[in-house]
């Protein structure tokens, strides 16, 4: 029998809220927290649990939603990184933007994360300078 694993798709936004995108950010925060809990719950049973928190992804969604998706990653590259990290990490942040946001924001208080993400993600979400 093959390897057993649970994969969840979180987001950089799961680590801080973003103006007018609270439902998405809260949902991704739940997914991230849930995956982290499952990781420890299933660790001894041979089931690998991994969560991926990418930045923008070239999925076609951005074009349909009218979003500016700068530095978007290809889905194939993300999938390869997930498979490479199975059993090694709880969370992976593929791509420069997700690593930069994840690791640079972690030490900031939540309100500063919110202000910074508003600046970074605001143009992507709204296509302007809100």
Secondary structure as GFF3:
##gff-version 3
##sequence-region A 1 130
A	DSSP	beta_strand	4	9	.	.	.	ID=ss1
A	DSSP	three_ten_helix	12	15	.	.	.	ID=ss2
A	DSSP	alpha_helix	22	42	.	.	.	ID=ss3
A	DSSP	three_ten_helix	43	45	.	.	.	ID=ss4
A	DSSP	beta_strand	47	52	.	.	.	ID=ss5
A	DSSP	beta_strand	57	58	.	.	.	ID=ss6
A	DSSP	alpha_helix	61	65	.	.	.	ID=ss7
A	DSSP	beta_strand	73	74	.	.	.	ID=ss8
A	DSSP	alpha_helix	75	85	.	.	.	ID=ss9
A	DSSP	beta_strand	91	92	.	.	.	ID=ss10
A	DSSP	alpha_helix	96	105	.	.	.	ID=ss11
A	DSSP	alpha_helix	110	126	.	.	.	ID=ss12
###
